[in-house]
Amino acid sequence: MSTPASFGTGLAATVAFVSGLLAVFIAERVLGAGSGRVALAAVGTAVALGATGWRVVRLLAAPPARRTLERWVLMLYGVGLVALVLYFVQGDVGTALLGAPLSRSAPKLAVVLAVVFPALLVCALVPLAMVEAALVAMARAPVPETGRVRSALFSGLGVAFVSVFAFAATYVATQADATWDLSYFRTARPGEATRKLVRGLNEPLQVTLFFPPANEVGEAVRQYFRDLTSESPQLTVDALDQAVEPARGKALGVSNNGAVVLSRGERREVLNLGMDVERARGQLQRLDAEVQRRMLAVAKPQRVVYLTGGHGERADTRPVPGEATRPSVSQFKELLRGQNVDVRTLTVAEGLGTEVPRDAAMVVVMGPMGELRPEEVTALREYWEQGGRLWLALEPEGASLDPLLKSLGLRSLRVPLANDRVYFRTTRQQSDRGNLGTASFSSHPSVTSLSALGSQAAVAFIGAVALEPVSPPVPGVMLDTSVRAHGETFADANGDFEPEPGEVTKAWPLVVAVERAAAEGRPAPRAVVMADADALGDGILGNVGNAYLAVDTLRWLSGEEALSGATTSEEDVPLQHTRSQDVVWFYATVFLAPLVVLAVGFFVTRRRGRRAARSTAVVGGAR
């Protein structure tokens, strides 16, 4: 039979055991050094061992009905002592035995012990507390309930295991630096293009973030750059508070918090975001593109791209007299500048009739309406043959550029393309069949991003011209059709937008990449020919597929195709409906949805009524 005194004695032993462990904790974590620490740790260890010995004596003297309970409690004491031993081994005891700190002589073992000893301590103390609580509740019971104590023991172990798992999972997630953003408003994550740019750094690039602590914008930006720092040791990120370190801010040209500075040597780019998350929302959603633009300006030398003029090109600010107004290419120029490009105009007055400037990274001929002069064609051809880069975009009703295309192994048929099945409907007229759309891409490096995105990034061509290779092929010139039209696209020779007998229907080339073997000591000549200048025009370039086509083409022609990849954005895409679709949505939400709800309610109510009537009839019959 148990007595209240015996239960009280057992509780006192447990209090002494826990007090001994607490004394060791205070000595090691609070005092930390000195003779006081050693004395208190020794006293705590002695008290814990004395309490355990006390419990062993109680086990030997306990009646049979209580021995099982005492054995369980003693087992928990043992687990706590093992945790204490492991702590000392990875501390002073290990240093004394091995002659050096365990973290230095056996770092992996030190990490294991540092993880195991607190886990064992939790698995000892939590069940011990619950078991003692169960025993105290049975202090006046004539016979202790073993099942009740067993349930308390298992519950305590369960809580301990869950706690250990939760701490372990949190630690692993922290070390792996894995986060999931499930919020409606999200900051853009580093895209593949930015990651490739960081991996390709050959010199250190410093990023300095100026934000105060606990700022939402600052935390979003820090998370973005944490994802990037794992890509290359050349990228270093410092987070500072401008109010605390104004000298650093002044040296980098920052006078307030809310700025991101990318610097390398004397080159520096500043991205001002501010500290209010609502005002910075748009920039945070486009953060990947904003950072990539500034990183290119700092990490890569600026290139010069010339756009020809004087022939009614899209790049011309002065259209040809009598010519209908066509979409400009201001968005295209801005896209080039965003890729660290200096955009300049090249006309006969700037020397196009003689030679292409030597600083030209490439030359773009954007939809000329008038023919190029023979001397201009000669200058462009010589430039290309010496390793230059050409980007030609044609107009169906404009100049053919055949004298220049012939050296590239291509020719224009001067016939517009149309498709009566797959096209973009803009005016709901027959002419919409000339608005081609395609997601048929090759594996050529000039369409890397488009190939990866597939149908998610269809490209629009608003009026393309038929292209085909010359026969016989030009020796040494390699052609790759990187973008093809839909297989039912036809060459609309009579301009009626209807397929007719004799009009060739096939997957016409829309973009062709041209390359020739490099001459000794010179880069390989490269060119891209596009069947439609509208694909790079304002408005159309806002389409994701067309933007990626322009960027990847630029990078391939620049010899930087390794940097091609997707740029992430979290901007909301507006939902757009036609007038007929709006009418459908109106009637569906105003009339159809309420009718469906009423019909479901009527059916459910009627079904419940039938069940109730059937139940009443059964009860009445039974009576």
C-alpha positions in Angstrom: 0.0 0.0 0.0 1.2 3.5 -0.9 1.1 6.4 1.6 1.1 10.2 1.0 4.4 10.4 2.6 6.0 8.0 0.1 4.7 10.0 -2.8 5.9 13.2 -1.2 9.4 11.7 -0.8 9.5 10.7 -4.4 8.4 14.2 -5.5 11.2 15.7 -3.4 13.8 13.4 -5.1 12.6 14.6 -8.5 12.7 18.3 -7.4 16.2 17.7 -6.2 17.2 16.0 -9.5 15.8 18.9 -11.6 17.4 21.5 -9.3 20.8 19.8 -9.8 20.4 20.0 -13.6 19.2 23.6 -13.2 22.4 24.4 -11.2 24.6 23.0 -13.9 22.7 25.1 -16.5 23.3 28.3 -14.5 26.9 27.5 -14.0 27.5 26.8 -17.7 25.3 29.4 -19.3 25.1 32.2 -16.8 28.4 32.2 -14.9 30.3 30.8 -17.9 33.8 31.0 -16.3 35.7 31.1 -13.1 35.8 29.0 -9.9 32.2 29.8 -9.2 31.2 28.1 -12.4 33.2 24.9 -11.5 31.9 24.8 -8.0 28.2 25.3 -8.9 28.4 22.7 -11.7 30.0 20.2 -9.3 27.3 20.8 -6.7 24.6 20.5 -9.4 26.0 17.2 -10.7 26.3 15.9 -7.1 22.7 16.8 -6.3 21.5 15.1 -9.5 23.5 11.9 -8.8 22.4 12.0 -5.1 18.7 12.2 -6.2 19.2 9.3 -8.6 20.8 7.2 -5.8 17.9 8.2 -3.5 15.6 6.9 -6.2 17.5 3.6 -6.5 17.1 3.0 -2.8 13.4 3.7 -3.1 13.1 1.2 -5.9 14.8 -1.5 -3.8 12.6 -0.8 -0.8 9.3 -0.3 -2.8 6.5 -2.9 -2.6 5.8 -5.0 -5.7 2.8 -2.8 -6.8 5.0 0.3 -6.9 8.3 -1.1 -8.3 7.2 -0.7 -11.9 6.4 2.9 -11.4 9.7 3.5 -9.6 11.5 1.8 -12.5 9.9 4.1 -15.0 10.9 7.2 -13.0 14.5 5.9 -12.5 14.7 5.2 -16.3 13.9 8.9 -16.9 16.5 9.9 -14.4 19.0 7.8 -16.3 18.1 9.5 -19.6 18.7 12.9 -18.0 22.1 11.8 -16.6 23.1 10.5 -20.1 22.2 14.0 -21.5 24.4 15.6 -18.7 27.3 13.3 -19.5 27.1 14.1 -23.3 27.1 17.8 -22.5 30.2 17.5 -20.4 31.9 15.4 -23.1 31.4 18.0 -25.8 32.7 20.6 -23.3 35.4 20.6 -20.7 35.6 16.8 -20.3 36.1 16.3 -24.0 38.8 18.9 -24.1 40.6 17.2 -21.1 40.4 13.8 -22.7 41.5 14.8 -26.2 43.8 17.7 -25.4 41.8 20.1 -27.6 38.1 21.2 -27.9 35.9 18.6 -29.4 34.7 21.1 -32.0 38.3 21.2 -33.3 39.4 17.6 -33.0 36.2 16.0 -34.0 33.8 18.6 -35.4 31.2 16.2 -36.7 31.0 14.4 -33.3 30.7 17.8 -31.5 27.7 18.7 -33.7 26.1 15.4 -33.1 26.5 15.7 -29.3 25.3 19.3 -29.3 22.1 18.1 -31.0 21.6 14.9 -29.0 22.0 16.1 -25.4 19.2 18.7 -25.4 16.9 16.2 -27.2 17.6 13.6 -24.5 17.1 16.2 -21.8 13.6 17.1 -23.2 12.7 13.4 -23.5 13.6 13.0 -19.8 12.1 16.1 -18.1 8.8 16.4 -19.9 7.6 12.8 -19.3 9.1 13.0 -15.7 6.9 16.1 -15.0 3.8 14.3 -16.3 4.5 11.1 -14.4 5.1 12.9 -11.1 1.9 14.9 -11.7 0.0 11.6 -12.1 1.6 10.1 -9.0 0.8 13.2 -6.9 -2.9 12.9 -8.0 -2.9 9.3 -6.6 -1.2 10.2 -3.3 -4.1 9.0 -1.2 -5.0 6.0 -3.4 -4.6 2.6 -1.6 -3.1 1.1 -4.7 -1.4 3.2 -7.5 -3.0 2.9 -11.0 -0.3 1.6 -13.3 -2.3 2.3 -16.4 -2.8 5.9 -15.5 0.9 6.5 -14.9 1.7 4.6 -18.2 -0.6 6.9 -20.1 1.1 9.9 -18.5 4.5 8.5 -19.4 3.6 7.9 -23.1 1.9 11.3 -23.3 5.0 13.0 -22.0 7.2 11.1 -24.4 4.9 12.1 -27.3 5.1 15.7 -26.3 8.8 15.5 -26.1 9.2 13.8 -29.5 7.0 16.4 -31.1 9.0 19.2 -29.5 12.3 17.7 -30.7 10.9 17.2 -34.2 9.6 20.8 -34.3 13.0 22.2 -33.2 14.8 20.0 -35.6 12.6 20.9 -38.5 13.0 24.6 -37.7 16.7 24.3 -37.5 17.0 22.4 -40.8 14.7 24.9 -42.5 16.8 27.8 -41.2 20.1 26.2 -42.4 18.6 25.4 -45.8 17.2 28.9 -46.0 14.0 27.6 -47.6 11.0 29.9 -47.6 7.5 29.7 -49.1 5.7 32.9 -49.8 2.0 32.2 -49.9 0.8 35.9 -49.6 -1.2 37.6 -52.3 1.4 40.3 -52.7 4.8 38.7 -53.3 8.2 40.0 -54.1 9.8 38.6 -57.3 12.4 35.9 -56.8 15.7 35.8 -58.7 15.1 34.5 -62.3 17.3 32.2 -64.2 18.8 35.1 -66.2 19.9 36.9 -63.1 21.3 33.7 -61.5 23.3 33.1 -64.7 24.6 36.6 -64.6 25.8 36.1 -61.0 27.4 32.8 -61.8 29.3 34.4 -64.5 30.9 37.1 -62.3 34.6 37.1 -62.6 35.2 40.1 -60.3 33.7 40.9 -56.9 30.3 42.7 -56.9 29.2 44.4 -53.7 25.5 44.9 -52.9 24.7 47.2 -50.0 21.2 47.3 -48.6 20.2 50.5 -46.6 17.1 49.6 -44.5 16.3 50.0 -40.8 15.7 46.8 -38.8 12.3 45.1 -39.0 11.3 46.9 -42.2 9.0 45.0 -44.6 10.6 46.3 -47.7 14.1 45.6 -46.3 13.2 42.0 -45.4 11.8 41.3 -48.9 15.0 42.7 -50.5 17.2 40.7 -48.1 15.4 37.5 -49.0 15.9 38.2 -52.7 19.6 38.7 -52.3 19.9 35.7 -49.9 18.7 33.5 -52.8 21.4 35.1 -55.1 24.4 34.9 -52.8 24.5 31.1 -53.0 25.1 31.3 -56.8 28.6 32.8 -56.6 31.2 33.8 -53.9 31.9 36.9 -56.0 28.6 38.4 -54.8 28.7 39.9 -51.3 25.7 41.5 -49.6 25.8 44.0 -46.6 22.7 45.1 -44.8 23.2 48.5 -43.1 21.1 51.2 -41.5 21.9 54.5 -43.1 21.0 56.4 -39.9 23.5 54.3 -38.0 26.3 54.4 -40.6 25.8 57.7 -42.5 29.5 57.7 -43.6 29.0 54.5 -45.6 25.9 55.8 -47.1 27.5 59.1 -48.2 30.4 57.2 -49.7 27.9 55.2 -51.9 25.8 58.3 -52.7 22.9 57.4 -50.4 21.4 59.9 -48.0 18.4 58.0 -46.7 17.3 54.4 -46.0 15.3 52.5 -48.6 18.1 52.1 -51.2 20.0 49.2 -52.8 23.5 50.0 -54.1 25.3 47.7 -56.6 28.9 48.6 -56.9 32.1 47.3 -58.5 35.1 49.5 -58.3 34.1 53.0 -59.4 31.0 51.8 -61.1 27.8 52.2 -59.1 24.1 51.8 -59.6 21.4 52.8 -57.0 17.9 51.3 -56.8 15.6 53.5 -54.6 12.7 51.5 -53.2 11.7 53.5 -50.1 10.6 52.1 -46.8 6.8 52.0 -47.3 5.7 48.6 -48.5 2.6 49.9 -50.3 4.5 52.5 -52.3 7.3 50.0 -53.1 4.9 47.2 -54.1 5.3 47.8 -57.9 9.0 47.8 -57.8 9.2 44.8 -55.5 7.0 42.8 -57.9 9.5 43.8 -60.7 12.5 43.5 -58.4 14.2 40.8 -60.5 14.1 43.0 -63.7 15.2 46.1 -61.8 18.2 44.3 -60.2 19.2 42.6 -63.4 19.2 45.9 -65.3 21.5 47.5 -62.7 23.7 44.5 -62.4 24.3 44.5 -66.1 25.3 48.1 -65.9 27.8 47.4 -63.2 29.1 44.0 -64.1 29.3 44.2 -67.9 30.9 46.8 -70.2 28.4 48.9 -72.2 27.9 48.0 -75.8 27.0 50.3 -78.7 24.1 49.2 -81.0 23.5 51.2 -84.1 20.0 51.5 -85.7 20.1 52.5 -89.3 18.1 55.5 -90.5 17.3 57.4 -93.6 15.2 54.8 -95.3 11.9 55.1 -93.4 12.9 52.7 -90.7 10.8 52.2 -87.6 13.7 53.8 -85.7 13.4 57.0 -87.7 11.8 60.0 -86.0 11.0 61.4 -89.5 8.8 59.1 -91.5 8.9 59.0 -95.3 6.5 61.6 -96.8 3.2 60.0 -97.7 3.8 56.9 -95.6 1.2 55.7 -93.2 2.0 56.1 -89.5 3.4 52.9 -88.1 4.1 51.9 -84.5 7.4 53.2 -83.3 10.1 51.2 -81.5 10.6 53.3 -78.4 9.9 50.3 -76.2 12.5 48.4 -78.2 15.1 51.1 -77.6 14.2 51.2 -73.9 14.6 47.4 -73.7 18.1 47.7 -75.3 19.1 50.4 -72.8 17.8 48.1 -70.0 20.4 45.5 -71.2 23.2 48.0 -70.8 23.2 49.1 -74.4 24.0 52.5 -75.8 21.6 53.1 -78.7 22.8 55.3 -81.6 21.5 56.1 -85.1 23.6 55.2 -88.1 22.9 57.0 -91.4 24.9 58.0 -94.4 25.7 61.2 -92.6 27.3 59.1 -89.8 29.4 57.2 -92.3 27.1 54.2 -93.2 28.0 54.8 -96.9 31.7 54.1 -96.1 31.9 51.7 -93.3 30.2 50.7 -90.0 31.8 52.4 -87.0 34.4 50.2 -85.3 32.7 50.4 -81.9 29.5 48.8 -83.2 28.5 45.7 -81.2 25.7 45.2 -83.8 23.7 47.0 -86.4 19.9 46.8 -86.5 17.9 47.5 -89.7 14.4 48.0 -88.5 11.7 47.7 -91.2 13.0 50.1 -93.9 10.5 51.2 -96.4 13.1 52.4 -98.9 15.9 50.4 -100.5 19.4 50.8 -99.1 22.0 52.3 -101.4 24.6 49.9 -102.9 27.4 51.5 -100.9 25.4 51.0 -97.7 24.8 47.4 -98.5 28.5 46.9 -99.2 29.4 48.5 -95.8 27.0 46.3 -94.0 28.1 43.2 -95.8 31.8 43.8 -95.2 31.0 44.5 -91.5 29.2 41.2 -91.2 31.9 39.2 -93.0 34.5 40.6 -90.7 32.7 39.1 -87.6 30.0 41.8 -87.2 26.4 41.2 -86.0 23.4 42.1 -88.0 19.7 42.3 -86.9 17.3 42.6 -89.8 13.5 43.1 -89.4 11.5 43.2 -92.6 8.2 44.9 -93.7 5.9 43.1 -96.1 5.2 46.3 -98.1 8.7 47.7 -97.5 12.1 47.2 -98.9 13.1 43.6 -99.6 16.7 43.9 -98.5 17.5 41.1 -101.0 21.0 42.5 -101.8 21.9 42.1 -98.2 19.9 38.9 -97.5 21.5 37.1 -100.4 24.9 37.1 -98.7 23.1 35.6 -95.6 21.6 32.8 -97.7 18.0 34.1 -97.6 15.6 35.9 -99.8 12.2 37.7 -99.4 9.3 36.6 -101.5 7.6 40.0 -101.0 4.4 38.1 -100.1 2.6 38.5 -96.8 1.7 35.5 -94.7 -1.8 34.7 -93.3 -3.6 32.0 -91.4 -7.3 31.4 -91.4 -7.3 29.2 -88.3 -4.6 30.4 -85.9 -4.4 34.2 -85.6 -4.9 37.1 -83.2 -8.3 38.7 -83.5 -8.1 42.5 -83.0 -10.6 44.2 -85.4 -12.8 41.2 -86.1 -12.2 41.8 -89.8 -10.8 39.4 -92.4 -7.5 41.2 -92.2 -7.0 39.8 -88.7 -5.8 36.6 -90.4 -2.5 38.3 -91.0 -1.9 38.6 -87.2 0.1 35.5 -86.8 0.9 33.8 -83.5 3.2 30.9 -82.9 4.8 28.9 -80.1 6.9 26.8 -82.4 10.6 27.3 -81.5 13.8 25.4 -82.2 16.5 24.7 -79.7 18.8 27.5 -81.0 20.4 29.7 -78.4 18.7 32.8 -79.7 15.4 31.4 -78.4 16.5 29.8 -75.2 13.9 31.4 -73.0 11.1 30.8 -75.5 12.0 27.1 -75.8 11.9 26.7 -72.0 8.5 28.5 -71.7 6.9 26.8 -74.7 3.2 27.7 -75.2 3.3 30.0 -72.2 5.1 32.6 -74.3 3.6 32.7 -77.8 5.1 35.3 -80.1 3.0 37.7 -82.2 3.8 38.8 -85.8 1.4 41.4 -87.1 2.0 41.2 -90.8 5.0 38.9 -91.7 6.6 38.4 -95.0 7.5 35.1 -96.6 11.2 34.1 -96.3 13.0 31.2 -97.8 16.7 30.0 -98.3 18.4 30.8 -101.6 19.2 28.1 -103.9 21.9 27.0 -104.2 22.9 27.6 -100.5 25.7 30.0 -99.8 28.9 28.0 -98.9 29.8 28.2 -95.2 26.6 29.9 -94.1 24.5 28.0 -91.6 20.8 28.8 -91.2 18.6 27.8 -88.3 14.9 28.6 -88.3 14.5 29.5 -84.7 10.8 30.5 -84.9 8.3 28.9 -87.3 4.7 29.9 -88.2 1.8 27.5 -87.6 1.7 24.7 -90.1 -1.4 26.0 -91.9 0.1 29.4 -92.6 -0.1 30.3 -96.3 1.6 32.8 -98.5 -1.3 35.2 -99.4 -0.2 36.2 -102.8 -3.5 37.9 -103.8 -4.0 39.6 -100.4 -7.6 38.3 -99.8 -6.6 36.4 -96.5 -8.1 33.2 -98.0 -6.1 30.1 -98.9 -6.2 29.6 -102.6 -4.9 26.9 -104.9 -1.3 27.5 -105.7 -0.6 29.5 -102.5 2.0 27.6 -100.6 0.9 26.4 -97.1 3.6 25.4 -94.6 5.3 26.3 -91.4 7.1 29.3 -92.9 10.2 30.6 -91.2 9.5 33.8 -89.1 12.9 34.2 -87.5 16.2 32.8 -88.9 19.5 32.7 -87.1 22.5 33.0 -89.5 26.1 32.1 -88.7 29.3 31.5 -90.5 32.6 30.0 -89.5 34.9 32.6 -88.0 37.9 33.8 -89.9 41.3 33.6 -88.2 41.6 36.1 -85.4 38.0 37.3 -85.8 34.7 36.4 -84.2 32.1 34.4 -86.1 29.7 36.5 -88.2 26.2 36.3 -86.8 22.8 37.7 -88.0 19.2 37.3 -87.2 16.5 37.9 -89.8 12.9 38.5 -88.7 10.0 38.4 -91.1 8.1 41.2 -89.3 9.3 44.5 -87.9 6.0 44.8 -86.0 7.1 42.0 -83.7 9.5 44.6 -82.1 7.1 47.5 -82.3 5.5 49.4 -79.4 2.5 47.6 -78.0 3.5 44.2 -79.4 6.7 44.2 -77.5 4.6 44.2 -74.3 3.7 40.6 -75.1 5.9 38.3 -73.0 6.9 36.1 -75.9 8.0 39.1 -78.0 10.0 40.6 -75.2 11.9 37.3 -74.6 12.5 37.0 -78.3 14.1 40.5 -78.4 16.3 39.9 -75.3 17.5 36.4 -76.3 18.2 37.7 -79.9 20.3 40.5 -78.4 22.2 38.2 -76.2 23.0 35.7 -78.9 24.1 38.4 -81.3 26.3 39.8 -78.5 27.8 36.4 -77.8 26.2 36.3 -74.3 23.7 33.5 -74.9 24.8 31.9 -71.7 22.9 34.6 -69.8 19.6 33.8 -71.5 16.8 32.8 -69.2 13.5 33.9 -67.7 13.1 37.0 -65.6 10.5 36.6 -62.8 7.8 39.1 -62.1 4.9 39.1 -59.7 2.9 41.8 -61.4 -0.8 41.1 -61.8 -1.9 40.4 -65.3 -5.1 42.3 -66.1 -8.0 40.2 -67.2 -9.3 41.4 -70.6 -12.6 40.4 -72.2 -14.2 41.2 -75.5 -17.6 42.9 -75.6 -19.3 39.5 -76.2 -17.5 38.0 -73.3 -18.5 40.8 -71.1 -22.1 40.3 -72.0 -21.8 36.6 -71.2 -20.2 37.3 -67.8 -22.9 39.9 -67.0 -25.9 37.6 -67.6 -24.1 34.6 -66.0 -23.5 36.5 -62.8 -26.8 38.4 -62.6 -29.2 35.7 -63.7 -27.6 32.3 -64.2 -25.7 32.1 -60.8 -28.8 33.0 -58.7 -30.9 30.5 -60.6 -28.4 27.7 -60.0 -28.4 28.5 -56.3 -32.2 28.5 -56.1 -32.4 25.3 -58.0 -29.9 23.5 -55.7 -31.8 24.9 -52.6 -35.1 23.7 -54.0 -33.8 20.3 -54.7 -32.1 19.9 -51.3 -35.2 21.1 -49.5 -37.6 18.9 -51.5 -35.3 15.9 -50.8 -35.3 16.6 -47.0 -39.1 16.9 -47.0 -39.5 13.5 -48.7 -37.1 11.9 -46.2 -39.1 13.5 -43.3 -42.4 12.3 -44.7 -41.0 8.8 -45.2 -39.7 8.7 -41.6 -43.1 9.8 -40.2 -44.9 7.1 -42.2 -42.5 4.4 -40.9 -43.0 5.5 -37.3 -46.8 5.7 -37.7 -46.8 2.2 -39.2 -44.8 0.8 -36.4 -47.2 2.2 -33.9 
